Amino acid sequence: MNKAQDIHNYKRTLERLVERIKDTEGFSIENKKIALGFRDELLVQNISIAKTCRYLQHVIWLNRQFLGKNFEVANKADIKKLIADMNESTLSEHTKKGSEVFREVVSI
């Protein structure tokens, strides 16, 4: 099998995630710019499309948790609270492991 095949159609998934970010009213203009800039940065760093999709899903979740609060004004305490709430929740361990992205952001 050709490894270059996109059997999971991640390119389309990425397109849909970008559309979702652009079209969601709960995203402020600033957060949209940050999210789309983040996508560009991941792709420039040659992060796989699958991993980029996963990270954008985290960005969408993060925006929902912040209730539209601008990412730029979030501080370390905000991120720590999110991680603590996530770890106390009934989310799967796989999902909780995804919070490593947030930990990297605040260098916990």
Backbone atoms as SQL, in Angstrom:
CREATE TABLE atoms (id INTEGER PRIMARY KEY, chain TEXT, resi INTEGER, resn TEXT, atom TEXT, x REAL, y REAL, z REAL);
INSERT INTO atoms VALUES
  (1, 'A', 1, 'MET', 'N', 0.850, -1.181, 0.000),
  (2, 'A', 1, 'MET', 'CA', 0.000, 0.000, 0.000),
  (3, 'A', 1, 'MET', 'C', 0.893, 1.241, 0.000),
  (4, 'A', 2, 'ASN', 'N', 0.473, 2.239, -0.715),
  (5, 'A', 2, 'ASN', 'CA', 1.203, 3.503, -0.796),
  (6, 'A', 2, 'ASN', 'C', 0.966, 4.313, 0.474),
  (7, 'A', 3, 'LYS', 'N', 2.058, 4.631, 1.197),
  (8, 'A', 3, 'LYS', 'CA', 1.925, 5.365, 2.455),
  (9, 'A', 3, 'LYS', 'C', 1.428, 6.785, 2.240),
  (10, 'A', 4, 'ALA', 'N', 1.549, 7.283, 1.024),
  (11, 'A', 4, 'ALA', 'CA', 1.119, 8.645, 0.735),
  (12, 'A', 4, 'ALA', 'C', -0.398, 8.749, 0.590),
  (13, 'A', 5, 'GLN', 'N', -1.062, 7.595, 0.519),
  (14, 'A', 5, 'GLN', 'CA', -2.516, 7.620, 0.402),
  (15, 'A', 5, 'GLN', 'C', -3.135, 8.185, 1.673),
  (16, 'A', 6, 'ASP', 'N', -4.167, 8.959, 1.483),
  (17, 'A', 6, 'ASP', 'CA', -4.873, 9.568, 2.617),
  (18, 'A', 6, 'ASP', 'C', -6.168, 8.792, 2.829),
  (19, 'A', 7, 'ILE', 'N', -6.044, 7.560, 3.340),
  (20, 'A', 7, 'ILE', 'CA', -7.225, 6.698, 3.454),
  (21, 'A', 7, 'ILE', 'C', -8.245, 7.224, 4.452),
  (22, 'A', 8, 'HIS', 'N', -7.801, 8.083, 5.369),
  (23, 'A', 8, 'HIS', 'CA', -8.718, 8.651, 6.356),
  (24, 'A', 8, 'HIS', 'C', -9.233, 10.015, 5.929),
  (25, 'A', 9, 'ASN', 'N', -8.801, 10.472, 4.766),
  (26, 'A', 9, 'ASN', 'CA', -9.227, 11.743, 4.188),
  (27, 'A', 9, 'ASN', 'C', -8.951, 12.914, 5.136),
  (28, 'A', 10, 'TYR', 'N', -7.739, 12.954, 5.684),
  (29, 'A', 10, 'TYR', 'CA', -7.355, 14.012, 6.610),
  (30, 'A', 10, 'TYR', 'C', -7.349, 15.381, 5.948),
  (31, 'A', 11, 'LYS', 'N', -7.062, 15.420, 4.655),
  (32, 'A', 11, 'LYS', 'CA', -7.082, 16.727, 3.972),
  (33, 'A', 11, 'LYS', 'C', -8.479, 17.331, 4.048),
  (34, 'A', 12, 'ARG', 'N', -9.487, 16.518, 3.808),
  (35, 'A', 12, 'ARG', 'CA', -10.863, 17.012, 3.891),
  (36, 'A', 12, 'ARG', 'C', -11.227, 17.336, 5.335),
  (37, 'A', 13, 'THR', 'N', -10.768, 16.526, 6.273),
  (38, 'A', 13, 'THR', 'CA', -11.021, 16.795, 7.687),
  (39, 'A', 13, 'THR', 'C', -10.434, 18.138, 8.078),
  (40, 'A', 14, 'LEU', 'N', -9.213, 18.410, 7.616),
  (41, 'A', 14, 'LEU', 'CA', -8.566, 19.688, 7.905),
  (42, 'A', 14, 'LEU', 'C', -9.375, 20.838, 7.310),
  (43, 'A', 15, 'GLU', 'N', -9.847, 20.669, 6.076),
  (44, 'A', 15, 'GLU', 'CA', -10.672, 21.705, 5.440),
  (45, 'A', 15, 'GLU', 'C', -11.932, 21.971, 6.261),
  (46, 'A', 16, 'ARG', 'N', -12.579, 20.907, 6.727),
  (47, 'A', 16, 'ARG', 'CA', -13.809, 21.068, 7.521),
  (48, 'A', 16, 'ARG', 'C', -13.532, 21.739, 8.849),
  (49, 'A', 17, 'LEU', 'N', -12.415, 21.411, 9.476),
  (50, 'A', 17, 'LEU', 'CA', -12.064, 22.065, 10.743),
  (51, 'A', 17, 'LEU', 'C', -11.820, 23.554, 10.531),
  (52, 'A', 18, 'VAL', 'N', -11.140, 23.898, 9.455),
  (53, 'A', 18, 'VAL', 'CA', -10.893, 25.311, 9.150),
  (54, 'A', 18, 'VAL', 'C', -12.215, 26.023, 8.890),
  (55, 'A', 19, 'GLU', 'N', -13.114, 25.391, 8.135),
  (56, 'A', 19, 'GLU', 'CA', -14.437, 25.980, 7.885),
  (57, 'A', 19, 'GLU', 'C', -15.179, 26.181, 9.201),
  (58, 'A', 20, 'ARG', 'N', -15.088, 25.200, 10.069),
  (59, 'A', 20, 'ARG', 'CA', -15.767, 25.273, 11.377),
  (60, 'A', 20, 'ARG', 'C', -15.246, 26.446, 12.199),
  (61, 'A', 21, 'ILE', 'N', -13.930, 26.625, 12.200),
  (62, 'A', 21, 'ILE', 'CA', -13.343, 27.750, 12.934),
  (63, 'A', 21, 'ILE', 'C', -13.810, 29.063, 12.333),
  (64, 'A', 22, 'LYS', 'N', -13.795, 29.164, 11.024),
  (65, 'A', 22, 'LYS', 'CA', -14.184, 30.407, 10.355),
  (66, 'A', 22, 'LYS', 'C', -15.661, 30.729, 10.546),
  (67, 'A', 23, 'ASP', 'N', -16.505, 29.689, 10.583),
  (68, 'A', 23, 'ASP', 'CA', -17.956, 29.899, 10.605),
  (69, 'A', 23, 'ASP', 'C', -18.579, 29.929, 12.000),
  (70, 'A', 24, 'THR', 'N', -17.840, 29.495, 13.014),
  (71, 'A', 24, 'THR', 'CA', -18.400, 29.439, 14.359),
  (72, 'A', 24, 'THR', 'C', -18.471, 30.839, 14.954),
  (73, 'A', 25, 'GLU', 'N', -19.659, 31.247, 15.354),
  (74, 'A', 25, 'GLU', 'CA', -19.843, 32.574, 15.925),
  (75, 'A', 25, 'GLU', 'C', -19.166, 32.705, 17.284),
  (76, 'A', 26, 'GLY', 'N', -18.960, 31.588, 17.985),
  (77, 'A', 26, 'GLY', 'CA', -18.338, 31.621, 19.291),
  (78, 'A', 26, 'GLY', 'C', -16.851, 31.925, 19.257),
  (79, 'A', 27, 'PHE', 'N', -16.264, 31.912, 18.074),
  (80, 'A', 27, 'PHE', 'CA', -14.854, 32.264, 17.916),
  (81, 'A', 27, 'PHE', 'C', -14.749, 33.759, 17.669),
  (82, 'A', 28, 'SER', 'N', -13.987, 34.440, 18.495),
  (83, 'A', 28, 'SER', 'CA', -13.746, 35.858, 18.235),
  (84, 'A', 28, 'SER', 'C', -12.839, 35.980, 17.016),
  (85, 'A', 29, 'ILE', 'N', -12.807, 37.146, 16.422),
  (86, 'A', 29, 'ILE', 'CA', -11.944, 37.388, 15.266),
  (87, 'A', 29, 'ILE', 'C', -10.488, 37.116, 15.638),
  (88, 'A', 30, 'GLU', 'N', -10.096, 37.543, 16.842),
  (89, 'A', 30, 'GLU', 'CA', -8.717, 37.335, 17.292),
  (90, 'A', 30, 'GLU', 'C', -8.404, 35.850, 17.436),
  (91, 'A', 31, 'ASN', 'N', -9.332, 35.080, 18.017),
  (92, 'A', 31, 'ASN', 'CA', -9.100, 33.648, 18.186),
  (93, 'A', 31, 'ASN', 'C', -9.056, 32.930, 16.842),
  (94, 'A', 32, 'LYS', 'N', -9.865, 33.388, 15.886),
  (95, 'A', 32, 'LYS', 'CA', -9.817, 32.800, 14.542),
  (96, 'A', 32, 'LYS', 'C', -8.441, 33.019, 13.930),
  (97, 'A', 33, 'LYS', 'N', -7.911, 34.232, 14.060),
  (98, 'A', 33, 'LYS', 'CA', -6.582, 34.529, 13.517),
  (99, 'A', 33, 'LYS', 'C', -5.520, 33.654, 14.178),
  (100, 'A', 34, 'ILE', 'N', -5.616, 33.511, 15.487),
  (101, 'A', 34, 'ILE', 'CA', -4.645, 32.694, 16.223),
  (102, 'A', 34, 'ILE', 'C', -4.752, 31.234, 15.791),
  (103, 'A', 35, 'ALA', 'N', -5.973, 30.706, 15.712),
  (104, 'A', 35, 'ALA', 'CA', -6.180, 29.303, 15.348),
  (105, 'A', 35, 'ALA', 'C', -5.671, 29.015, 13.937),
  (106, 'A', 36, 'LEU', 'N', -5.981, 29.902, 13.003),
  (107, 'A', 36, 'LEU', 'CA', -5.553, 29.678, 11.627),
  (108, 'A', 36, 'LEU', 'C', -4.048, 29.889, 11.471),
  (109, 'A', 37, 'GLY', 'N', -3.494, 30.810, 12.241),
  (110, 'A', 37, 'GLY', 'CA', -2.043, 30.996, 12.258),
  (111, 'A', 37, 'GLY', 'C', -1.350, 29.774, 12.838),
  (112, 'A', 38, 'PHE', 'N', -1.959, 29.181, 13.855),
  (113, 'A', 38, 'PHE', 'CA', -1.439, 27.969, 14.475),
  (114, 'A', 38, 'PHE', 'C', -1.422, 26.836, 13.453),
  (115, 'A', 39, 'ARG', 'N', -2.517, 26.710, 12.699),
  (116, 'A', 39, 'ARG', 'CA', -2.573, 25.690, 11.634),
  (117, 'A', 39, 'ARG', 'C', -1.434, 25.897, 10.648),
  (118, 'A', 40, 'ASP', 'N', -1.238, 27.127, 10.212),
  (119, 'A', 40, 'ASP', 'CA', -0.162, 27.418, 9.267),
  (120, 'A', 40, 'ASP', 'C', 1.205, 27.069, 9.846),
  (121, 'A', 41, 'GLU', 'N', 1.413, 27.413, 11.106),
  (122, 'A', 41, 'GLU', 'CA', 2.690, 27.128, 11.768),
  (123, 'A', 41, 'GLU', 'C', 2.949, 25.626, 11.859),
  (124, 'A', 42, 'LEU', 'N', 1.922, 24.861, 12.183),
  (125, 'A', 42, 'LEU', 'CA', 2.076, 23.404, 12.250),
  (126, 'A', 42, 'LEU', 'C', 2.474, 22.834, 10.900),
  (127, 'A', 43, 'LEU', 'N', 1.829, 23.308, 9.842),
  (128, 'A', 43, 'LEU', 'CA', 2.129, 22.802, 8.508),
  (129, 'A', 43, 'LEU', 'C', 3.512, 23.239, 8.046),
  (130, 'A', 44, 'VAL', 'N', 3.926, 24.459, 8.399),
  (131, 'A', 44, 'VAL', 'CA', 5.269, 24.934, 8.062),
  (132, 'A', 44, 'VAL', 'C', 6.317, 24.067, 8.750),
  (133, 'A', 45, 'GLN', 'N', 6.033, 23.636, 9.973),
  (134, 'A', 45, 'GLN', 'CA', 6.963, 22.793, 10.721),
  (135, 'A', 45, 'GLN', 'C', 6.886, 21.327, 10.297),
  (136, 'A', 46, 'ASN', 'N', 6.112, 21.067, 9.235),
  (137, 'A', 46, 'ASN', 'CA', 5.969, 19.726, 8.669),
  (138, 'A', 46, 'ASN', 'C', 5.329, 18.738, 9.640),
  (139, 'A', 47, 'ILE', 'N', 4.447, 19.250, 10.503),
  (140, 'A', 47, 'ILE', 'CA', 3.634, 18.380, 11.364),
  (141, 'A', 47, 'ILE', 'C', 2.618, 17.706, 10.445),
  (142, 'A', 48, 'SER', 'N', 2.364, 16.438, 10.668),
  (143, 'A', 48, 'SER', 'CA', 1.449, 15.704, 9.790),
  (144, 'A', 48, 'SER', 'C', 0.062, 16.343, 9.782),
  (145, 'A', 49, 'ILE', 'N', -0.652, 16.107, 8.703),
  (146, 'A', 49, 'ILE', 'CA', -2.016, 16.642, 8.601),
  (147, 'A', 49, 'ILE', 'C', -2.900, 16.018, 9.674),
  (148, 'A', 50, 'ALA', 'N', -2.693, 14.735, 9.963),
  (149, 'A', 50, 'ALA', 'CA', -3.491, 14.072, 11.000),
  (150, 'A', 50, 'ALA', 'C', -3.276, 14.735, 12.357),
  (151, 'A', 51, 'LYS', 'N', -2.021, 15.002, 12.718),
  (152, 'A', 51, 'LYS', 'CA', -1.715, 15.647, 14.002),
  (153, 'A', 51, 'LYS', 'C', -2.236, 17.082, 14.003),
  (154, 'A', 52, 'THR', 'N', -2.132, 17.769, 12.870),
  (155, 'A', 52, 'THR', 'CA', -2.653, 19.132, 12.759),
  (156, 'A', 52, 'THR', 'C', -4.160, 19.136, 13.003),
  (157, 'A', 53, 'CYS', 'N', -4.853, 18.159, 12.444),
  (158, 'A', 53, 'CYS', 'CA', -6.299, 18.043, 12.677),
  (159, 'A', 53, 'CYS', 'C', -6.589, 17.863, 14.162),
  (160, 'A', 54, 'ARG', 'N', -5.827, 17.002, 14.789),
  (161, 'A', 54, 'ARG', 'CA', -6.031, 16.742, 16.229),
  (162, 'A', 54, 'ARG', 'C', -5.821, 18.014, 17.042),
  (163, 'A', 55, 'TYR', 'N', -4.756, 18.749, 16.724),
  (164, 'A', 55, 'TYR', 'CA', -4.482, 19.992, 17.447),
  (165, 'A', 55, 'TYR', 'C', -5.582, 21.030, 17.210),
  (166, 'A', 56, 'LEU', 'N', -6.102, 21.106, 15.998),
  (167, 'A', 56, 'LEU', 'CA', -7.183, 22.061, 15.739),
  (168, 'A', 56, 'LEU', 'C', -8.455, 21.663, 16.474),
  (169, 'A', 57, 'GLN', 'N', -8.684, 20.372, 16.627),
  (170, 'A', 57, 'GLN', 'CA', -9.824, 19.931, 17.435),
  (171, 'A', 57, 'GLN', 'C', -9.658, 20.393, 18.880),
  (172, 'A', 58, 'HIS', 'N', -8.419, 20.347, 19.366),
  (173, 'A', 58, 'HIS', 'CA', -8.144, 20.853, 20.713),
  (174, 'A', 58, 'HIS', 'C', -8.392, 22.355, 20.791),
  (175, 'A', 59, 'VAL', 'N', -8.030, 23.085, 19.759),
  (176, 'A', 59, 'VAL', 'CA', -8.239, 24.536, 19.734),
  (177, 'A', 59, 'VAL', 'C', -9.732, 24.846, 19.782),
  (178, 'A', 60, 'ILE', 'N', -10.530, 24.096, 19.036),
  (179, 'A', 60, 'ILE', 'CA', -11.986, 24.294, 19.041),
  (180, 'A', 60, 'ILE', 'C', -12.538, 24.010, 20.436),
  (181, 'A', 61, 'TRP', 'N', -12.083, 22.925, 21.052),
  (182, 'A', 61, 'TRP', 'CA', -12.521, 22.588, 22.408),
  (183, 'A', 61, 'TRP', 'C', -12.109, 23.675, 23.398),
  (184, 'A', 62, 'LEU', 'N', -10.878, 24.136, 23.260),
  (185, 'A', 62, 'LEU', 'CA', -10.369, 25.176, 24.148),
  (186, 'A', 62, 'LEU', 'C', -11.200, 26.446, 24.033),
  (187, 'A', 63, 'ASN', 'N', -11.539, 26.833, 22.813),
  (188, 'A', 63, 'ASN', 'CA', -12.363, 28.022, 22.607),
  (189, 'A', 63, 'ASN', 'C', -13.725, 27.860, 23.283),
  (190, 'A', 64, 'ARG', 'N', -14.277, 26.667, 23.178),
  (191, 'A', 64, 'ARG', 'CA', -15.582, 26.405, 23.806),
  (192, 'A', 64, 'ARG', 'C', -15.470, 26.487, 25.330),
  (193, 'A', 65, 'GLN', 'N', -14.385, 25.965, 25.898),
  (194, 'A', 65, 'GLN', 'CA', -14.195, 26.005, 27.349),
  (195, 'A', 65, 'GLN', 'C', -14.002, 27.430, 27.851),
  (196, 'A', 66, 'PHE', 'N', -13.349, 28.241, 27.044),
  (197, 'A', 66, 'PHE', 'CA', -13.118, 29.644, 27.420),
  (198, 'A', 66, 'PHE', 'C', -14.325, 30.526, 27.120),
  (199, 'A', 67, 'LEU', 'N', -15.378, 29.935, 26.565),
  (200, 'A', 67, 'LEU', 'CA', -16.601, 30.668, 26.234),
  (201, 'A', 67, 'LEU', 'C', -16.290, 31.909, 25.401),
  (202, 'A', 68, 'GLY', 'N', -15.409, 31.745, 24.430),
  (203, 'A', 68, 'GLY', 'CA', -15.085, 32.844, 23.530),
  (204, 'A', 68, 'GLY', 'C', -14.052, 33.822, 24.062),
  (205, 'A', 69, 'LYS', 'N', -13.582, 33.616, 25.292),
  (206, 'A', 69, 'LYS', 'CA', -12.539, 34.492, 25.848),
  (207, 'A', 69, 'LYS', 'C', -11.320, 34.428, 24.928),
  (208, 'A', 70, 'ASN', 'N', -10.722, 35.565, 24.665),
  (209, 'A', 70, 'ASN', 'CA', -9.578, 35.589, 23.767),
  (210, 'A', 70, 'ASN', 'C', -8.414, 34.799, 24.330),
  (211, 'A', 71, 'PHE', 'N', -7.806, 33.993, 23.476),
  (212, 'A', 71, 'PHE', 'CA', -6.672, 33.169, 23.886),
  (213, 'A', 71, 'PHE', 'C', -5.534, 34.028, 24.434),
  (214, 'A', 72, 'GLU', 'N', -5.358, 35.191, 23.864),
  (215, 'A', 72, 'GLU', 'CA', -4.243, 36.053, 24.260),
  (216, 'A', 72, 'GLU', 'C', -4.341, 36.528, 25.705),
  (217, 'A', 73, 'VAL', 'N', -5.555, 36.591, 26.258),
  (218, 'A', 73, 'VAL', 'CA', -5.697, 37.046, 27.634),
  (219, 'A', 73, 'VAL', 'C', -5.750, 35.883, 28.628),
  (220, 'A', 74, 'ALA', 'N', -5.757, 34.660, 28.107),
  (221, 'A', 74, 'ALA', 'CA', -5.712, 33.496, 28.997),
  (222, 'A', 74, 'ALA', 'C', -4.341, 33.445, 29.649),
  (223, 'A', 75, 'ASN', 'N', -4.343, 33.079, 30.909),
  (224, 'A', 75, 'ASN', 'CA', -3.065, 33.003, 31.615),
  (225, 'A', 75, 'ASN', 'C', -2.809, 31.569, 32.082),
  (226, 'A', 76, 'LYS', 'N', -1.700, 31.391, 32.730),
  (227, 'A', 76, 'LYS', 'CA', -1.296, 30.073, 33.195),
  (228, 'A', 76, 'LYS', 'C', -2.348, 29.461, 34.118),
  (229, 'A', 77, 'ALA', 'N', -2.932, 30.276, 34.980),
  (230, 'A', 77, 'ALA', 'CA', -3.957, 29.781, 35.908),
  (231, 'A', 77, 'ALA', 'C', -5.185, 29.271, 35.146),
  (232, 'A', 78, 'ASP', 'N', -5.568, 29.964, 34.069),
  (233, 'A', 78, 'ASP', 'CA', -6.709, 29.516, 33.257),
  (234, 'A', 78, 'ASP', 'C', -6.443, 28.128, 32.666),
  (235, 'A', 79, 'ILE', 'N', -5.243, 27.941, 32.132),
  (236, 'A', 79, 'ILE', 'CA', -4.892, 26.667, 31.514),
  (237, 'A', 79, 'ILE', 'C', -4.815, 25.563, 32.569),
  (238, 'A', 80, 'LYS', 'N', -4.226, 25.868, 33.715),
  (239, 'A', 80, 'LYS', 'CA', -4.142, 24.867, 34.787),
  (240, 'A', 80, 'LYS', 'C', -5.537, 24.436, 35.233),
  (241, 'A', 81, 'LYS', 'N', -6.469, 25.389, 35.336),
  (242, 'A', 81, 'LYS', 'CA', -7.841, 25.066, 35.731),
  (243, 'A', 81, 'LYS', 'C', -8.485, 24.142, 34.691),
  (244, 'A', 82, 'LEU', 'N', -8.266, 24.441, 33.412),
  (245, 'A', 82, 'LEU', 'CA', -8.816, 23.586, 32.357),
  (246, 'A', 82, 'LEU', 'C', -8.273, 22.163, 32.463),
  (247, 'A', 83, 'ILE', 'N', -6.983, 22.045, 32.682),
  (248, 'A', 83, 'ILE', 'CA', -6.370, 20.721, 32.783),
  (249, 'A', 83, 'ILE', 'C', -6.894, 19.983, 34.008),
  (250, 'A', 84, 'ALA', 'N', -7.017, 20.675, 35.131),
  (251, 'A', 84, 'ALA', 'CA', -7.545, 20.052, 36.345),
  (252, 'A', 84, 'ALA', 'C', -8.977, 19.583, 36.124),
  (253, 'A', 85, 'ASP', 'N', -9.810, 20.433, 35.523),
  (254, 'A', 85, 'ASP', 'CA', -11.202, 20.057, 35.250),
  (255, 'A', 85, 'ASP', 'C', -11.261, 18.857, 34.310),
  (256, 'A', 86, 'MET', 'N', -10.385, 18.859, 33.302),
  (257, 'A', 86, 'MET', 'CA', -10.358, 17.758, 32.350),
  (258, 'A', 86, 'MET', 'C', -9.967, 16.460, 33.060),
  (259, 'A', 87, 'ASN', 'N', -8.968, 16.524, 33.924),
  (260, 'A', 87, 'ASN', 'CA', -8.500, 15.325, 34.613),
  (261, 'A', 87, 'ASN', 'C', -9.529, 14.784, 35.599),
  (262, 'A', 88, 'GLU', 'N', -10.387, 15.637, 36.134),
  (263, 'A', 88, 'GLU', 'CA', -11.443, 15.195, 37.047),
  (264, 'A', 88, 'GLU', 'C', -12.681, 14.694, 36.316),
  (265, 'A', 89, 'SER', 'N', -12.736, 14.920, 35.027),
  (266, 'A', 89, 'SER', 'CA', -13.929, 14.570, 34.259),
  (267, 'A', 89, 'SER', 'C', -13.951, 13.087, 33.916),
  (268, 'A', 90, 'THR', 'N', -15.019, 12.693, 33.249),
  (269, 'A', 90, 'THR', 'CA', -15.174, 11.303, 32.814),
  (270, 'A', 90, 'THR', 'C', -14.658, 11.107, 31.387),
  (271, 'A', 91, 'LEU', 'N', -13.891, 12.060, 30.892),
  (272, 'A', 91, 'LEU', 'CA', -13.316, 11.925, 29.556),
  (273, 'A', 91, 'LEU', 'C', -12.388, 10.714, 29.515),
  (274, 'A', 92, 'SER', 'N', -12.209, 10.163, 28.347),
  (275, 'A', 92, 'SER', 'CA', -11.322, 9.001, 28.209),
  (276, 'A', 92, 'SER', 'C', -9.879, 9.399, 28.500),
  (277, 'A', 93, 'GLU', 'N', -9.086, 8.410, 28.849),
  (278, 'A', 93, 'GLU', 'CA', -7.673, 8.663, 29.134),
  (279, 'A', 93, 'GLU', 'C', -6.963, 9.187, 27.888),
  (280, 'A', 94, 'HIS', 'N', -7.376, 8.714, 26.726),
  (281, 'A', 94, 'HIS', 'CA', -6.780, 9.188, 25.471),
  (282, 'A', 94, 'HIS', 'C', -7.021, 10.690, 25.301),
  (283, 'A', 95, 'THR', 'N', -8.225, 11.124, 25.596),
  (284, 'A', 95, 'THR', 'CA', -8.555, 12.544, 25.494),
  (285, 'A', 95, 'THR', 'C', -7.779, 13.347, 26.523),
  (286, 'A', 96, 'LYS', 'N', -7.704, 12.847, 27.729),
  (287, 'A', 96, 'LYS', 'CA', -6.957, 13.542, 28.778),
  (288, 'A', 96, 'LYS', 'C', -5.485, 13.668, 28.410),
  (289, 'A', 97, 'LYS', 'N', -4.953, 12.636, 27.772),
  (290, 'A', 97, 'LYS', 'CA', -3.557, 12.678, 27.348),
  (291, 'A', 97, 'LYS', 'C', -3.339, 13.830, 26.369),
  (292, 'A', 98, 'GLY', 'N', -4.364, 14.172, 25.605),
  (293, 'A', 98, 'GLY', 'CA', -4.276, 15.279, 24.663),
  (294, 'A', 98, 'GLY', 'C', -4.041, 16.618, 25.331),
  (295, 'A', 99, 'SER', 'N', -4.283, 16.682, 26.639),
  (296, 'A', 99, 'SER', 'CA', -4.061, 17.944, 27.349),
  (297, 'A', 99, 'SER', 'C', -2.585, 18.285, 27.441),
  (298, 'A', 100, 'GLU', 'N', -1.714, 17.366, 27.025),
  (299, 'A', 100, 'GLU', 'CA', -0.280, 17.651, 26.999),
  (300, 'A', 100, 'GLU', 'C', 0.012, 18.883, 26.144),
  (301, 'A', 101, 'VAL', 'N', -0.793, 19.081, 25.115),
  (302, 'A', 101, 'VAL', 'CA', -0.629, 20.262, 24.264),
  (303, 'A', 101, 'VAL', 'C', -0.775, 21.521, 25.103),
  (304, 'A', 102, 'PHE', 'N', -1.775, 21.557, 25.987),
  (305, 'A', 102, 'PHE', 'CA', -2.003, 22.728, 26.817),
  (306, 'A', 102, 'PHE', 'C', -0.883, 22.900, 27.831),
  (307, 'A', 103, 'ARG', 'N', -0.388, 21.787, 28.348),
  (308, 'A', 103, 'ARG', 'CA', 0.719, 21.865, 29.298),
  (309, 'A', 103, 'ARG', 'C', 1.958, 22.475, 28.662),
  (310, 'A', 104, 'GLU', 'N', 2.202, 22.127, 27.421),
  (311, 'A', 104, 'GLU', 'CA', 3.346, 22.698, 26.713),
  (312, 'A', 104, 'GLU', 'C', 3.192, 24.203, 26.547),
  (313, 'A', 105, 'VAL', 'N', 1.959, 24.636, 26.333),
  (314, 'A', 105, 'VAL', 'CA', 1.699, 26.059, 26.132),
  (315, 'A', 105, 'VAL', 'C', 2.113, 26.865, 27.352),
  (316, 'A', 106, 'VAL', 'N', 1.848, 26.336, 28.539),
  (317, 'A', 106, 'VAL', 'CA', 2.143, 27.087, 29.754),
  (318, 'A', 106, 'VAL', 'C', 3.364, 26.557, 30.491),
  (319, 'A', 107, 'SER', 'N', 4.059, 25.602, 29.903),
  (320, 'A', 107, 'SER', 'CA', 5.290, 25.026, 30.484),
  (321, 'A', 107, 'SER', 'C', 5.069, 24.511, 31.899),
  (322, 'A', 108, 'ILE', 'N', 4.056, 23.676, 32.060),
  (323, 'A', 108, 'ILE', 'CA', 3.758, 23.095, 33.386),
  (324, 'A', 108, 'ILE', 'C', 4.702, 21.936, 33.621);
